[in-house]
Amino acid sequence: MFRYWIVFTLLFLCKSAVAVEVTDLFTAKVALNSQTQKDQNSALKAALEAVLVKVSGDDAILSNEFIRSETPSYAKYLTQFNYINDNGETHLVASFDETRITQLFFQQNIPLWGRLRPLVLFWIVVEDGYSRHVISETDESPLHDEISKIAEQRGLPVVLPLMDLTDNQNVEIPDLWGRFIDPIKLASERYAPESIVIIRVSKNRNSYSLEDVTPECDMECLQASVTIDWHITMTQSNKVVTGDIYQGLDELALIKNAMSDITSFISKKYALTTESDHELIIDVANIDSLAKYVEVSEFLEKLSAISSVKLIKAEGNNRRFLLTLIGTPESIFASLQLNNKLKQYIDPLIGQRINEVPVFYWGNE
């Protein structure tokens, strides 16, 4: 499994934030009732909708009036599809044309989330009565499976803690439940996440009488109301954001709502606005050879947040570039935080000066 490969690979990496390239953004798998033409058409439309949500990172895209009118025309975006058997159930797997879908986002000025996405570590603490436990990477539970499924559907690289001896030495469950950020960040370092999400799931077991039982809700239903909340910390900035509180009887439905909001929040941080171009001037300070200049230029040109690159000044080992951005300067800085090749220099004594040309250094370490 790809997610397990991520976990064990991270244990050997440095402690800088990790970005993951999502390679299946334009492919979706949907359940199929039958292989009749009607069910096939419905499944292909649903697959296109799933791809649009994954590319944008936000299911609000399906509320866009033009998108709603366009999804029935899935055929003009479709490149191929096939049927697979997954645990005894038939699914349709469809792939769509990346260029056409990207053009659709530009035409409608819809923010576009690129392939390089931040790794997010989820600490999920479940309180059931008087006991609490953490959902680990190897946990076998409907909650674990639902989180994994939603993360895959949204194209969000997610890792859960191993909860091995190292994790248990670095952080305790009361620290997680109380959201004490210092021990949580310490325990999170080995996974090198860009963001840390803490989700608390509380199952409230209350006493009810038989008179409260209805056809819609039996005793078990009455005794197991659920409350979920979430908090997210950006490891680079230490900024903490508090999400909504979700209450109800269906634990999986509530976690789905929470995961939807978390993914939408993260995607908005990194997605590229397509409304207008912006320009940004940067200096790369250690270009000491033609080969290194070519490497830097090619690197910048390949970034999805940049539409064009122009060298405007060369002085010593310093090269000044004019970048035309797809979106805002904030989006390119956020994207560069996920990549170790081009690192920004900020003087620790004076910080980042306003209106000063940002300085970067090129290197693979």
N, C-alpha and C positions, 0 to 999 in steps of 0.2 A: 504494500500500500504506500502511495506517495507521501501521505501525511506522516507515516511512521518513519519513512526515510528522512524527512525533514527533521524530525525530533533528534534522531541519533546523529545526523550530520552536524546539527547546530552545536552539539556538545564539544566538537573539535574546532569550532570557529572562534575568532576573536570576539571581544565584547562590544563591538560596534553594531549598530542596527543592521538588520538583514532585510533585503528586498527579495521578493520571489517573482520570477517571470511566470505569468499565467498563460499557458499555451493553448488553452481550449476555449477562449473567450467567444468564439463564433460557432461553437457547437453546443447542442443541447440534447438531452435525453428526456423523453416524456413517455408516460404510460400509454398503452394502446389497448382499447377495448376489443377491437377486431381489426382485420386488414381490409375491411370494406372501404370503398372510396370515401364515404362520408366520414368515417372515423379517422382515416388517413389525413383528410383535409383538416379536420379539427386538430389533430396532433401536430401537423406541420405549422399551423397558425400558432398553437401553443408553444412550439419550439422556437419560433421567431420571437415571440413575446419574451420567452426565457432568455434568449440571447441579448435582446435589447436591455433587459434588466441587468444582466451580467456585465455588459459593456458600460452601462452608465453607473452601476452600483446602487441604483435607486429605483424602487418599483413605482415611484411617482411618474416615471416616464410613460407608463401605460395610461395615465390620465390625460396625457397630451392629446388634444383633439385630432391633430394630423396623424399622430402615431396610431390612434384607434382606427382611423379611416384607412391606414396603410397596411396594417397587419393582415387583413384578408387577402392582400396581393402578395403573399409570401413567395409565390413562384418566381418573381423577378429577382429575389434575393437568394433563393435556394441554389446550392451547388451540388449537393448530393444527400441521399438519405438511405438508411437501411434498417432492418429489424434485428433485434437481439433478444435473447432469452436471459432474463436476469432473475435468478431464484424462482424459476417457474412462471414468471410473468413476462409478457411480451412488451417490449419497449421499442419506440421509434427513435433513432439517433439521426439528427439532421445537422448539416453544416451549411453555413450561409456565407455569402461573398463579403469579405472584409472591406473591400474598397467601396462597394455600394452602401453598406451600412454606415461606414464612416462619412460618406457624402451626405447621407440622410441626417446625421447628427449636425453636420455643418450647415446644411440647408435650413434646418429648424432651430439653429442656435442652441443646441442641447449640449450640456457639458459632457465631455468624453473622458473616460477613465482608461489610461493606457495599460499595457501588458505588465509593466513593472509596478508591483504593488507591495505595500508594507506588510511585514509579518506581524501578526497580532497574537499575543499570548492571552489566553482566557483562564482566569482563576474563577472557578464556579463552585461556590459553597452552598450545599443543600442542608437546610435545617428541617428535620422531621421529628416533631415532638421535642424530646430533650437531647437528641443527638445531632451532630453535624459531621458532614464528610465532604471531601473535595472530589469533584469529578476529574479523574486522571485520563491520560491518553489511552490507557489500556482498559478503561472502565467499560463494562458491558451493561448499558442501560438505555432505555428509550430516549432519555434526555441527551446523552452523549451522541446517540445516532442522529437525533434531530438537529443538533448543533452542527455536526459534521455535514449533514445533507444541505442545510441552509447555507453554510459557508461555501460549499461547492457550487451551489446554484448562483450565488452572488459573486463568485470569483474572488473570494476573500481568503488569502492565505492565513490559516488559523493553526495554532499549535496549543495543545493542552499540556499541563505539567505531568511529568512522570510520577510524581509523588513517591520517589524512592528515598533512600536514606539521606541523600544530599538535600533534597527539597524539605524533608521533615526536620532537618537540622537548621535550615536557614529561615524557615517561616513556620509559624504555628497557626492553627485554624482560628483562634481568637484574633490574631493579627489580621487575617484575611477578612473575617467578619467585621472587624472594627475599621478596616481600610487604613491600617497604619502603613504608610507608603514606604518608609525606610526598609523594614524587613522584607516587604513585598518586592521592592526593586532589587534588593540583594539576591533574593531567590530567583528573580526573573533574569538576571544577567546571563546565566548559562544558556538561555534560549535566544539571546540577542534579539529581542523584539523591538519594533519601532514603537508599538503601542501596547499598553497593558490594560486589559479589561477585567474588572471584578464584577461578577454577577452573584447576587445573593438570592437564593430561592428558599422561601419560608413556607412550609406546609403547616397551616394552622389547624390543629386537631381540637375541635370544640365539642361540647356535649349538647346533643339535641334529643328531644323526645320523639316517639313514634308519630305524634300528632303533626310533626313538621314534615314528615315524608310525603312527597307528591309523586305522581307518575313521571314528572320531568326530573326529579332529583330524589334519589333514595338516601338511606342513612349514610352510606359510604361517601356519597356526593356531599352531603351536608357537613360531614366531619373532615373534609379534606380541601378546604379553600386554600388558594395559593397566592402568595405575594412575591413579586420579582422586582428587583431594582438593579441598576448597573451604573458603574463609574468607569471612566477611561482616563488613563494617564499617558501623555506623550513622553517617551523616555528622553528625548532631546531637550525639551523645554520644561519638563516637570509640570506642565499645565494639567489640571484635573478638571474634567467635565462630568457633571452629574446628569444622568438621564432621567426618564420618566419612571413612575411606579406603575406596575401592572398587577391588577388583582382579578381573580376569577376562579373558576373551578377546573379549567382545562390547562394543565401545566404545559403541555406541548404547544398549545395555541399561544399561550403567553410568552414562552421563550421564542417562538417564531416572530412575534411582534417586537420583542426586545432586540433580536438579532437583526431584524429589518431596520430598526432605528439606528443601531450601532453601525451597520454597514453604510447606511445613508450618510451618517455623520462623517465617517472616515473617507468615503468617496468624495464628499464635498471639499475635503482638505486637499485632495490630490487631483481631482478631475480638472480637465482643461476647458475653460470657457471658450466657446467658438463664436461669440458675438463680434469680436473685433480683435485686431492684432495690437500687440504692445511691443515696445522696444526696450531692450536692456543692454547696457554697456558693462562688460566685465573685463578684468585683467587676469591673465594667467601668467604667474611671475617666474616660472622656472622652465621656460622653453629654451633649452640650450643646444638644440640641434634641429635640422630640417625634419628628421624622422619623428621627433617628438611633436613638432608643429603639425605634421600630417595626422598623427594619432589624435591630438586634441581636436583638430578640425573635424575629422571623421566622427569622433565621439559626439561632438555637439550636433552635427548634422543628423545623426541617427536618433537623437532624443525626440520623442513624440511631442514634447512641449515646444519644440523649436521648429519654425518653418524655414528660416534662412540664417546663414552665418556669414559675416563679412569682417575681414581683418581691416582695421582702420588705423592701427599704429603699431610700430615695432621699434623698441628701444632696449638695447642690451638683450637680456634674457626675458624681457617682458613683452607680451603680445596683448594688444587690446582688441576685443571683438565686439561688434555690434550684432546683437541677436534680435531677430524678429520672432516674437513668441506667439504661440497659440494659447491665449489666456493671459494670465497676469504674472508679474515677476514673482509673486508669492508662490505660484504653482511650480515654477521652475526651481526655486530654492527648496521647496518641499520634496520635489523629485530628486534633486541632487543629494539630499540627505540619505536617500536610499542607495546611493552608489558611492563606493569608496575611491573611485578613480579621480574625481575632481572635487577637492575639498576646500571649503572657504576658510580663509584666515580672518580671524577677528582678534584684535589686540585685547588681551584680557584686562588691560588697565583702562582703556577708553571705550571698549565695546565697539559697536558698529556705528560709525558716524552717519548721520542723515545726509543724503544726497552725495555721499562719497562713493566712488566707483568700487564695487566689491572686488576683492582680490582672492584668487583661487590658486591652488597648487595642484599640479598633475602628478599622479603616481598611483601605483596599484596596491600600496600598503596603507 
